[in-house]
């Protein structure tokens, strides 16, 4: 999820992956027909995100991520709208993403990062980017170049990865080859997500939840991302990232703040 400038929380995560996975496992290059969009779970969810220097260290930079997924009609077409808000004393980040309900391709993607100090809107239908007045010229030129290039191949919205993962066709010993594009933070790029096995997570009542474990291994530096995906409903329940000799976790809350 490379790093050409990808704003992934507060760290820069390289995305390039080991292509050798494709030779050892059942590799599936994700196309629209592979996505189980009809099974997409709508509604609100909350994730707790935090960093740790080691697995035994105290949690730092604790952030609340609120996500809402809903079906809407956009320009007379069925669409999926995803809103995200990242809170840590203030709104650190927000994103508004519209996906085509038929193939999950991006229709629109808007984002704001407090640490960057500007917001940007990507209109995929009009093939146009709208920058606010604080956006540096260097960001504009690179964003336009990568945006125009993204239309050369089918890709999925990387910033909505947790939602994308919920509609993948999971299978033992499978590798998902996904062309992800995070508008404004580098070129679209193919990534290999390896199903490494099965694990169990315990909820607050002690119930064991059987999960697929999926791993993305970085090659441009030492690091990885691991995801625990419920076998029951394919929701991402846990994420563990390792980069720069430290960890970041994302845990799904059992209830949402809103009804």
C-alpha positions in Angstrom: 0.0 0.0 0.0 5.9 1.7 -2.6 6.0 4.9 -1.3 5.9 7.8 -3.6 4.1 10.0 -1.1 1.3 7.9 0.3 -0.3 9.5 3.3 -1.3 6.4 5.3 -2.1 7.7 8.8 1.1 9.4 10.1 3.6 7.1 8.4 4.7 6.6 4.8 4.1 2.9 3.9 5.9 1.4 1.0 3.6 -0.7 -1.2 5.6 -2.9 -3.5 5.2 -6.6 -2.8 6.9 -9.8 -3.5 5.9 -11.1 -6.9 7.2 -14.5 -6.0 3.8 -15.0 -4.2 2.2 -15.2 -7.6 4.3 -18.4 -8.4 3.7 -20.2 -5.1 0.0 -19.7 -4.6 -3.4 -19.5 -6.4 -3.1 -16.0 -7.7 -6.2 -14.1 -8.7 -6.0 -10.8 -10.6 -9.0 -8.9 -9.3 -11.5 -7.9 -11.9 -15.0 -6.5 -11.4 -16.6 -10.0 -11.8 -14.5 -11.3 -8.9 -15.9 -8.8 -6.4 -18.9 -9.9 -4.3 -20.4 -6.4 -4.3 -23.9 -7.8 -3.6 -22.7 -9.0 -0.2 -21.4 -5.6 0.8 -22.3 -4.7 4.3 -23.7 -1.2 4.6 -23.8 1.0 7.7 -21.5 2.6 10.3 -18.4 1.2 11.8 -15.6 2.4 14.1 -12.0 1.5 14.3 -9.5 2.3 17.1 -6.1 3.1 15.6 -2.9 3.4 17.6 0.9 3.1 17.4 3.4 1.1 19.5 7.1 1.2 19.5 7.2 -2.5 20.3 4.4 -5.0 20.8 4.8 -4.6 24.6 5.0 -0.8 24.6 2.1 1.5 25.6 -0.3 2.7 22.9 0.4 6.1 21.4 -1.5 8.5 19.0 -4.8 6.8 19.7 -7.2 7.8 17.0 -10.9 7.1 16.3 -11.8 6.3 12.7 -15.5 6.5 11.9 -16.6 4.9 8.6 -20.0 4.9 6.9 -21.0 2.9 3.9 -24.3 3.5 2.1 -26.0 2.9 -1.2 -27.0 6.0 -3.2 -27.9 7.0 -6.7 -25.3 9.3 -8.4 -25.9 10.8 -11.8 -28.7 8.2 -12.2 -26.4 5.3 -11.6 -26.2 3.0 -8.5 -23.3 4.0 -6.3 -21.6 3.2 -3.0 -20.7 6.2 -0.8 -18.0 5.8 1.8 -17.3 8.6 4.3 -14.3 8.5 6.8 -13.5 10.8 9.7 -10.3 10.4 11.7 -10.5 12.1 15.1 -7.7 12.7 17.6 -8.7 15.8 19.7 -9.6 17.3 16.4 -10.4 16.1 12.9 -7.1 14.8 11.6 -8.4 13.5 8.3 -11.6 13.1 6.3 -12.5 11.5 3.1 -15.6 11.2 0.9 -15.5 8.5 -1.8 -18.1 7.5 -4.3 -17.7 4.1 -6.1 -19.6 2.6 -9.0 -21.9 -0.1 -7.5 -21.4 -2.3 -10.5 -17.6 -2.6 -10.6 -16.3 -0.6 -7.5 -14.3 1.8 -9.7 -14.0 5.3 -8.3 -16.4 8.0 -9.4 -15.2 10.7 -7.0 -12.7 10.9 -4.1 -12.3 14.0 -1.9 -9.8 14.2 1.0 -8.5 16.5 3.7 -5.4 16.0 5.9 -4.8 18.4 8.7 -1.0 17.7 8.6 -1.0 18.6 4.9 -3.1 21.7 5.3 -5.2 21.3 2.1 -8.0 19.4 0.5 -8.4 17.9 -3.0 -11.3 16.6 -5.0 -10.9 14.0 -7.8 -13.8 13.7 -10.3 -13.3 10.5 -12.3 -16.3 11.0 -14.5 -15.2 14.5 -15.6 -11.5 13.5 -15.4 -10.9 16.7 -13.4 -9.1 17.6 -10.1 -10.1 20.5 -8.0 -7.4 21.8 -5.6 -7.9 24.3 -2.8 -5.7 27.4 -2.6 -3.3 25.9 -0.1 -2.2 23.0 -2.4 1.5 23.3 -3.4 2.2 23.5 -7.2 4.4 20.4 -6.9 1.5 18.4 -5.5 -0.8 19.6 -8.2 1.5 18.6 -11.1 2.3 15.2 -9.7 -1.4 14.5 -8.8 -2.6 15.4 -12.3 0.1 13.2 -13.9 -0.8 10.2 -11.8 -4.5 10.8 -12.1 -4.4 10.9 -15.9 -2.3 7.7 -16.0 -4.7 5.9 -13.7 -7.3 5.7 -16.4 -5.1 3.3 -18.5 -6.1 0.3 -16.4 -8.9 -0.9 -14.0 -8.0 -0.1 -10.4 -9.6 0.1 -7.0 -9.6 2.9 -4.5 -6.8 2.2 -2.0 -8.2 4.6 0.6 -11.2 2.3 0.8 -9.2 -0.8 1.2 -11.1 -2.1 4.2 -14.3 -1.9 2.2 -12.7 -3.5 -0.8 -11.3 -6.4 1.3 -14.9 -7.1 2.5 -16.0 -8.1 -1.0 -13.0 -10.3 -2.0 -13.5 -14.0 -2.8 -11.4 -15.6 0.0 -9.9 -19.0 -0.4 -7.0 -20.9 1.2 -3.6 -20.4 -0.4 -4.9 -17.6 -2.6 -3.1 -14.4 -3.5 -5.1 -11.3 -4.6 -3.3 -9.3 -7.2 -5.0 -5.8 -6.9 -4.3 -2.7 -8.8 -4.8 0.0 -6.1 -4.8 3.8 -6.7 -4.8 6.3 -3.8 -5.6 9.6 -5.5 -3.0 12.3 -4.8 -0.4 9.9 -3.3 1.3 8.2 -6.2 0.6 6.1 -9.2 -1.8 3.2 -9.4 0.2 0.1 -8.5 -0.3 -3.7 -8.4 -0.1 -5.3 -5.0 0.0 -8.9 -3.9 -2.1 -9.8 -0.8 -1.3 -13.4 0.4 -3.8 -15.5 2.4 -1.3 -17.0 4.9 -3.8 -19.1 6.9 -6.5 -19.0 9.6 -6.4 -17.5 13.0 -8.9 -16.8 15.8 -9.7 -13.5 17.6 -11.6 -13.3 20.8 -14.4 -10.7 21.2 -15.4 -9.1 24.5 -17.5 -12.1 25.6 -14.6 -14.5 24.9 -16.2 -15.9 21.8 -13.6 -17.1 19.2 -14.0 -15.5 15.8 -12.4 -17.5 12.9 -10.5 -15.2 10.5 -8.6 -15.4 7.3 -5.1 -13.9 7.8 -4.0 -11.8 4.8 -0.6 -10.3 4.4 1.0 -7.6 2.2 4.8 -7.7 2.4 6.9 -4.6 1.6 9.9 -5.0 -0.6 11.3 -1.5 -0.7 11.9 -1.7 3.0 11.4 -4.1 5.9 7.8 -4.2 6.8 4.3 -5.6 6.3 0.6 -5.2 6.8 -1.5 -8.1 8.1 -5.3 -8.2 8.1 -7.6 -10.5 10.1 -10.8 -10.9 8.1 -13.9 -12.6 9.6 -14.8 -15.8 7.8 -18.4 -15.3 8.7 -19.0 -11.9 7.1 -15.6 -10.9 5.6 -15.3 -7.8 7.8 -11.7 -6.7 8.6 -11.5 -7.0 12.4 -7.9 -6.3 13.0 -4.9 -4.8 11.1 -1.3 -4.9 12.2 1.3 -2.8 10.3 5.1 -3.0 10.9 7.3 -0.2 9.5 10.3 1.8 10.7 10.8 -0.7 13.5 7.4 0.2 15.1 3.8 -1.1 14.9 0.4 0.3 14.1 -2.8 -1.4 14.9 -6.4 -0.9 13.8 -9.1 -2.7 15.7 -12.8 -2.8 14.8 -15.2 -1.8 17.6 -18.2 -4.0 18.2 -20.6 -1.1 18.3 -20.7 2.3 16.6 -21.1 5.6 18.3 -24.3 6.3 16.3 -27.4 4.2 16.1 
